[in-house]
Structure formats: C-alpha cells, structure tokens
Amino acid sequence: MQKFLFISSVLIIFSCADSKVDTPTTPSAIQYTFPEEKNEHEGTWLQWPHHYQYGETYRDRLDATWVAMAKEIVDVEKLHLIVYDQVEKERVTNLLVKNNISLTNIDFRIYPTDDVWVRDNGPIFVTDSSGKLVIEDWGFNGWGNKAKFSNCNQIPQKIANTNGTPVVDLNSVLINEGGSIEIDGSGTMMATKSSILNNNRNPNKDQNTVEQTFTKYLGVTNFIWLDGVASIEITDMHIDGFARFFDDKIILTMDDQDLSEWQVPSTDITKLKSAKNAKGEQYSIKTVPLTKENVTTAYGKKLGFKGSYINYYILNKKVLVPNYNDPNDSVANAIIQSLYPNRVVVGIDVRNLYENGGMIHCVTQQQPL
C-alpha cells in the first residue's frame, strides 16, 4: 500500500541483504503456518478512525468508508471493532444504527489507537503444529519511525489478553507489517526488501536471517524478493498495493505501464513477471488496471495520482474492492469477480481514505475460523 501523509526525509541505509548464513529455510524449521486470507474467517478486525491524532475533519471524512465496510462485514462474519474510548464507542454505535447496521454481529473493543492501519499493526493469526490458533505480535515502529505508533503497537497483545489466545511475542525479533508480506498458501512469500530489509525497520538483519524467521513463524520456504523503493512513501513500498497472490499459480498485479506509474522499478517488474512458486513453476500473471484518471476525493481534492484495485480484501462470501468513482471501477470489479465466482464483489468508495495513502486491505485484518 502507499500512505502519502507524514513523509519525512529519512536517510535509508540497507542491510547486507544478500549475505549468506549456513542454516537453510526448510520445511522442518516450520513451527507456525499462516492461513490464506480466502480461508473461512471467524471475523474481521477494524480500527475505527478517531479525532485524537489528526482531528475531527480527518475522522469525519473517513466515517463513510468504515460504515460501508461494516455493513458488508456483519452480513457474512463477525466484526471485531476497535474504538478509541467510550465516547468513540457511543459515536460509532450511533453511526451504525443511523445506517441501519445491526449490532448483533459486532464485538466492540475499547483500545486506544494511533491510526487505522490494523493490517500493519494488528495481530497476525497463525496456527501452530497442532492446528491451534495463535496470535503473533510482530514489532511495529510506525513504518520506520515516521508516525506515532505506541498505542497501535500494543493492539495484538491486548487482543490476545482479552481473547485468552496464546501470543508469540516477536517485537524484539523482527519489525514486520502485515501489508509488507504476501503469502500464497503453499509455501511462498512475496515482499519488497525496502519495507523489511531496511535499517529503519530491521538494522543489522540480513536476508537469510529474516527468511529463517519467516519460515519458522509463517510457514514459508520460498521467497520472491523485489527491491522496492524506500522513502517514496511512508511504507517504503508495501507489496499489497501492487501485487497479490490469488493462489499458488496466479499473481494478480498490473501491466508494465501501470507498474511503472506506481513507481515499481523495471528490474522488479521483470522479477515479478518471472516469479516461481515453491514447486519451481512460473506463476501466471493476471492484470488489473489502475484507475483511468487521477483520483479526486469525495470532497473535491485532486490527489494527482491514480488508484490501485489490487488492495482488495476477501470476506467469507464477499470481496471488498477499492473503488474511486472512476470508469475503471467496473472494469476492475469485473476482473476480480471472475476470479472469485463464489463470492460477491462489492466496491467500497475509498477516495478519502486514499488521500492518506491506503485502501481496503490496509485497514482490515482477518481472524481465521
């Protein structure tokens, strides 16, 4: 994803990403497995926007997107809704009731947050070797200390405490945002080095050490590393803004021209289009266009850049796709619908959210059944 606010001039120094160590990433090293997003969910987590960090105008401009997401989520699964305090719980409750959204399937949690990006700061649900659900609490430092993060970094542990779910504390092991990794469900992970192997996240950690960590805690043994671009936006180019796995045979991304417009380096485009899965088979590439026009917010601000549809989110019976009031909304929705014939594609207006750089996948987190 791309979050364009709060960008600061940061000196980026990359670690020795290609240095080698002796311990290989092998299936025998796996202790936890990350379930695919399209597997059945128990529920979805959202962090509702509030005014305590960026003011009431920021909050009010985002409410409609959260209302739209909540409406679709509660129809098919549980909604775990994090609100800042009791005052915000009452405000959000009134919004939901006003929009005829039943509260029956909503689980409110009062936890202070810094922002809305639960994909990055929230819990990563995995299964252990016996199939038991576990929360992994990876380190989160505001995308390399570019934004406040102390409240959000506590969210996984608070959820684990409230749920009584076992938690694996990885804060001292690796900084890892959920939007920085894509996993195909069959042992392959795709990511950009710029958002993980970067001294603003993981100083002095080499690529092999990081791969061993991902093998142990996410169950992946095959890695597709793109270089990415550091410092062009706050996430240092998260993968989930421009490339996603449909499964272990298909990568969903953009055509070369749109990838270039997204500022993906040409060498990364080549790597992406020739990537192979854990069996050594080359992925097929399915493309979805960017918006036809540059995005304009719902209140009329011209953002000066196009929007991505790749950052969609899979529910039990639906797929929530970012929409921008653009001619290509229907084109993208139709392409994604063709991939998920047993789910209903629902376009969610993300124009005001996109002003802050993120889309649907960035602000959702699945809890597997």
C-alpha distance (Angstrom), angle and dihedral (degrees) to the residues before:
residue distance angle dihedral
M1 . . .
Q2 3.76 . .
K3 3.77 122.9 .
F4 3.78 109.4 -173.4
L5 3.81 101.6 -174.9
F6 3.78 125.9 89.6
I7 3.79 94.4 22.2
S8 3.76 111.4 164.7
S9 3.78 132.5 -174.5
V10 3.77 102.3 -96.1
L11 3.78 127.1 176.2
I12 3.78 105.5 -129.8
I13 3.81 119.2 -155.0
F14 3.79 115.6 -178.4
S15 3.77 122.7 -141.9
C16 3.78 121.7 -124.8
A17 3.78 93.5 -79.6
D18 3.77 96.6 175.7
S19 3.79 100.5 47.3
K20 3.81 114.2 119.5
V21 3.78 134.1 -134.9
D22 3.79 127.9 -171.6
T23 3.83 101.0 -113.5
P24 3.81 110.0 91.0
T25 3.78 127.1 -150.0
T26 3.80 101.9 -111.0
P27 3.81 133.4 162.0
S28 3.82 90.0 -109.7
A29 3.83 88.8 65.8
I30 3.82 92.5 60.2
Q31 3.82 115.3 112.8
Y32 3.83 100.3 159.1
T33 3.80 134.8 29.5
F34 3.79 128.1 -149.7
P35 3.85 111.3 -136.7
E36 3.79 117.0 -135.3
E37 3.78 116.7 -100.3
K38 3.80 90.5 -122.4
N39 3.82 91.8 58.7
E40 3.79 113.8 103.0
H41 3.80 113.9 -71.8
E42 3.76 130.9 -143.0
G43 3.77 86.4 -157.5
T44 3.80 150.2 -45.7
W45 3.80 129.2 -101.7
L46 3.81 123.7 -138.5
Q47 3.81 131.2 176.3
W48 3.81 106.9 -147.3
P49 3.83 116.6 -135.8
H50 3.79 115.5 -106.2
H51 3.80 136.9 -177.2
Y52 3.80 100.5 -121.4
Q53 3.79 95.8 92.5
Y54 3.82 107.7 29.2
G55 3.80 105.1 11.9
E56 3.78 139.1 -104.9
T57 3.81 96.5 -67.3
Y58 3.81 90.6 58.3
R59 3.79 90.7 48.2
D60 3.77 96.6 45.0
R61 3.81 93.3 49.8
L62 3.80 90.8 55.8
D63 3.81 100.0 43.8
A64 3.81 94.5 87.0
T65 3.81 92.5 56.9
W66 3.81 91.7 51.0
V67 3.80 91.3 47.1
A68 3.81 89.8 52.1
M69 3.80 92.5 48.8
A70 3.80 92.8 45.6
K71 3.80 91.3 52.0
E72 3.80 92.1 55.3
I73 3.82 96.2 40.9
V74 3.81 98.0 51.9
D75 3.79 89.4 52.1
V76 3.81 92.5 65.4
E77 3.81 109.4 17.7
K78 3.79 146.4 -0.2
L79 3.79 118.8 -62.6
H80 3.79 115.1 -145.4
L81 3.77 102.4 -161.5
I82 3.80 121.3 -165.5
V83 3.81 114.8 -158.1
Y84 3.78 126.8 -179.4
D85 3.83 99.8 -122.7
Q86 3.81 143.7 -27.3
V87 3.81 92.1 -76.3
E88 3.80 90.2 55.5
K89 3.80 91.2 45.6
E90 3.79 89.9 57.3
R91 3.82 92.1 45.7
V92 3.79 93.1 49.2
T93 3.80 92.2 44.3
N94 3.80 89.9 54.6
L95 3.81 90.3 49.6
L96 3.79 91.9 51.7
V97 3.79 94.1 46.9
K98 3.82 91.2 46.5
N99 3.81 88.1 55.2
N100 3.82 93.1 48.6
I101 3.80 94.3 -111.9
S102 3.79 113.5 151.9
L103 3.81 115.9 -124.9
T104 3.80 92.4 -153.3
N105 3.80 94.7 95.7
I106 3.83 95.6 40.1
D107 3.78 124.6 101.9
F108 3.81 110.0 -165.1
R109 3.80 119.6 -151.9
I110 3.79 121.4 -172.7
Y111 3.81 105.8 -147.0
P112 3.83 123.8 141.9
T113 3.82 112.1 -117.4
D114 3.79 135.0 -174.0
D115 3.80 95.6 -144.4
V116 3.81 145.3 -20.8
W117 3.83 105.7 -89.5
V118 3.81 99.8 111.0
R119 3.82 91.7 158.2
D120 3.80 87.6 68.8
N121 3.79 104.3 35.4
G122 3.79 102.5 25.5
P123 3.80 133.0 90.2
I124 3.79 121.5 -63.7
F125 3.80 107.0 -144.2
V126 3.80 115.2 -148.4
T127 3.79 137.0 160.1
D128 3.78 124.7 -118.5
S129 3.81 125.4 -137.6
S130 3.81 91.1 -80.3
G131 3.81 92.8 50.8
K132 3.79 94.7 -105.9
L133 3.80 117.6 146.2
V134 3.81 114.5 -111.8
I135 3.81 132.8 178.6
E136 3.78 117.0 -130.4
D137 3.79 113.3 -153.8
W138 3.81 104.8 -157.8
G139 3.78 121.5 -173.8
F140 3.81 117.8 -88.1
N141 3.81 122.2 -171.3
G142 3.80 104.5 169.8
W143 3.83 95.5 -86.3
G144 3.77 93.2 -55.1
N145 3.82 98.8 -27.2
K146 3.81 93.8 -56.9
A147 3.82 95.4 125.3
K148 3.80 139.1 20.5
F149 3.78 111.3 -79.4
S150 3.82 112.9 159.3
N151 3.81 95.5 105.4
C152 3.79 95.4 42.3
N153 3.79 92.6 48.0
Q154 3.82 89.1 62.6
I155 3.81 95.6 54.7
P156 3.85 99.4 91.4
Q157 3.81 92.8 50.8
K158 3.82 92.0 46.3
I159 3.80 91.6 51.0
A160 3.80 90.7 48.0
N161 3.80 91.1 50.0
T162 3.80 93.3 48.8
N163 3.81 94.6 43.7
G164 3.77 95.7 41.3
T165 3.80 88.2 -126.9
P166 3.81 119.3 153.2
V167 3.79 110.5 -106.9
V168 3.80 130.7 -153.6
D169 3.81 108.8 -151.4
L170 3.81 108.2 -143.5
N171 3.80 98.1 159.8
S172 3.79 92.1 114.2
V173 3.82 93.2 39.7
L174 3.81 104.0 57.5
I175 3.79 142.9 -14.7
N176 3.78 102.7 -128.5
E177 3.80 127.5 163.7
G178 3.80 117.7 -158.6
G179 3.80 92.3 -127.7
S180 3.79 91.6 56.9
I181 3.81 94.6 68.1
E182 3.80 135.7 58.5
I183 3.82 120.8 -169.7
D184 3.81 125.0 -167.6
G185 3.80 97.5 -153.8
S186 3.80 93.4 -115.9
G187 3.78 103.2 75.7
T188 3.81 104.6 -72.6
M189 3.79 127.9 114.7
M190 3.82 126.4 -169.0
A191 3.81 122.8 -161.8
T192 3.79 144.9 141.6
K193 3.77 118.9 -106.5
S194 3.80 89.4 -142.3
S195 3.82 91.9 68.5
I196 3.81 98.3 42.7
L197 3.82 112.3 16.6
N198 3.77 91.0 53.9
N199 3.78 127.9 114.5
N200 3.79 91.4 -128.5
R201 3.83 86.6 65.5
N202 3.79 110.8 20.5
P203 3.81 113.3 12.1
N204 3.79 116.6 -167.7
K205 3.82 94.4 10.1
D206 3.79 116.0 125.6
Q207 3.78 126.9 -149.6
N208 3.80 96.1 -104.1
T209 3.78 93.3 51.7
V210 3.80 90.6 49.6
E211 3.81 91.3 48.4
Q212 3.80 90.8 52.2
T213 3.79 89.1 52.5
F214 3.80 91.9 51.4
T215 3.80 91.2 46.7
K216 3.78 92.1 52.9
Y217 3.80 98.1 43.1
L218 3.83 104.5 29.1
G219 3.81 102.7 28.4
V220 3.81 98.4 -120.4
T221 3.80 126.3 136.8
N222 3.82 103.4 168.7
F223 3.81 119.9 67.8
I224 3.79 132.9 -161.7
W225 3.79 105.7 -166.4
L226 3.80 119.2 -170.2
D227 3.80 117.5 -172.6
G228 3.81 95.5 -131.3
V229 3.80 121.9 -175.4
A230 3.78 123.0 -83.7
S231 3.81 122.9 -142.9
I232 3.83 99.1 9.8
E233 3.81 87.3 109.2
I234 3.77 136.9 -2.0
T235 3.82 98.3 -87.2
D236 3.81 94.3 48.8
M237 3.82 88.4 -122.9
H238 3.78 110.9 -45.6
I239 3.79 113.8 -149.7
D240 3.82 96.0 -129.4
G241 3.79 92.5 71.2
F242 3.80 94.3 65.9
A243 3.82 112.7 9.8
R244 3.81 132.4 39.9
F245 3.76 136.2 166.7
F246 3.78 115.7 -116.7
D247 3.79 87.9 -174.1
D248 3.80 138.6 -45.6
K249 3.80 90.9 -61.0
I250 3.82 105.9 40.8
I251 3.81 133.2 54.2
L252 3.79 116.1 -162.9
T253 3.80 112.2 -147.8
M254 3.84 142.1 122.7
D255 3.77 133.8 -77.8
D256 3.78 118.6 -92.0
Q257 3.79 94.8 -96.1
D258 3.79 93.4 52.3
L259 3.81 92.2 44.5
S260 3.79 88.3 53.7
E261 3.81 89.8 49.7
W262 3.81 87.0 51.8
Q263 3.83 84.6 56.2
V264 3.80 94.6 -115.1
P265 3.83 107.2 157.7
S266 3.80 115.8 -109.6
T267 3.81 90.6 -121.0
D268 3.81 89.3 56.5
I269 3.80 91.2 50.0
T270 3.80 88.7 55.6
K271 3.81 92.0 48.1
L272 3.79 91.6 47.7
K273 3.79 94.5 50.2
S274 3.82 92.2 48.8
A275 3.82 98.3 41.0
K276 3.81 119.3 137.2
N277 3.78 131.7 -151.6
A278 3.80 128.1 -127.0
K279 3.82 90.3 -81.6
G280 3.79 91.1 55.3
E281 3.80 93.1 -107.8
Q282 3.80 119.6 138.5
Y283 3.79 115.1 -116.2
S284 3.78 120.2 -119.1
I285 3.80 112.2 -123.1
K286 3.80 121.8 -130.9
T287 3.80 114.6 -172.4
V288 3.78 131.5 -150.3
P289 3.83 118.8 -172.8
L290 3.76 127.4 -122.5
T291 3.79 115.7 -116.1
K292 3.79 113.5 -67.1
E293 3.80 92.3 -125.7
N294 3.78 134.8 32.0
V295 3.79 110.1 -87.5
T296 3.79 121.6 -97.5
T297 3.81 117.0 -165.9
A298 3.80 121.5 -119.1
Y299 3.80 88.5 -103.1
G300 3.79 94.2 51.6
K301 3.80 106.8 -96.1
K302 3.82 113.2 143.1
L303 3.80 108.2 -136.2
G304 3.81 96.9 -167.4
F305 3.81 97.1 -134.2
K306 3.79 139.1 76.0
G307 3.80 128.2 -105.9
S308 3.80 131.6 -118.5
Y309 3.80 125.8 -133.3
I310 3.81 93.8 -167.1
N311 3.81 91.0 86.8
Y312 3.82 93.9 79.5
Y313 3.82 127.4 139.5
I314 3.81 127.9 -134.1
L315 3.82 118.5 -137.3
N316 3.80 126.2 -176.1
K317 3.81 94.3 -89.5
K318 3.79 103.1 2.9
V319 3.79 142.6 51.3
L320 3.80 117.5 -141.8
V321 3.80 109.8 -147.7
P322 3.82 125.3 -169.9
N323 3.81 110.7 -113.1
Y324 3.81 128.2 -170.1
N325 3.84 107.5 -172.2
D326 3.80 85.6 -98.5
P327 3.84 132.7 137.0
N328 3.81 89.7 -115.5
D329 3.82 92.7 58.6
S330 3.80 90.5 86.9
V331 3.80 92.0 43.4
A332 3.80 93.4 52.7
N333 3.80 93.5 42.0
A334 3.80 90.2 53.4
I335 3.81 93.5 49.4
I336 3.79 92.5 49.6
Q337 3.82 91.1 44.1
S338 3.80 89.2 55.8
L339 3.80 89.1 57.3
Y340 3.79 94.1 49.3
P341 3.82 105.4 39.8
N342 3.82 92.9 161.6
R343 3.80 93.3 54.0
V344 3.79 130.4 63.7
V345 3.79 115.8 -120.7
V346 3.81 112.7 -136.4
G347 3.79 121.4 -171.3
I348 3.80 114.3 -138.3
D349 3.81 119.0 -161.3
V350 3.81 104.3 -122.7
R351 3.79 99.5 165.6
N352 3.80 96.4 118.3
L353 3.80 92.3 40.5
Y354 3.80 89.5 50.3
E355 3.79 89.5 58.5
N356 3.81 83.5 71.1
G357 3.80 89.9 47.0
G358 3.79 104.8 -107.0
M359 3.78 139.3 99.3
I360 3.83 138.7 -167.8
H361 3.81 100.9 -58.0
C362 3.80 90.8 49.3
V363 3.81 93.7 60.8
T364 3.80 100.8 40.2
Q365 3.80 133.2 73.1
Q366 3.78 125.9 -173.2
Q367 3.79 126.4 -135.3
P368 3.82 108.4 -156.6
L369 3.78 121.4 -132.8
